[in-house]
Amino acid sequence: MAKYELLEKAFIDNRIYEPGETVTVADDVVPGPFMKPLDAAAKKMAKEVGLVVGPSPDPVDQITATNAETIGAAPQNVKSGMSASA
């Protein structure tokens, strides 16, 4: 059995777990990015599936941050990396 600490609220095996709780699952369960491996079995599975632990980046936030920096900027400034306030 593999043991993981949950980083987010999760529904596993017909139960809701809160962040910080520990869950034990079968060794062949593929962990999600919200599951931090705690024992050898969990670490082995995480390595096999290329698990990156932690919250996933939000592509919408990345797009909005990029657009917010360039709104109102002259085209030549956008190409050079200068923001609208520069």
Beta strands, then each sheet from edge to edge (+ up, - down):
strand 1: 2-6
strand 2: 10-12
strand 3: 15-17
strand 4: 22-25
strand 5: 35-37
sheet 1: 4+ 1- 5+
sheet 2: 2+ 3-
end
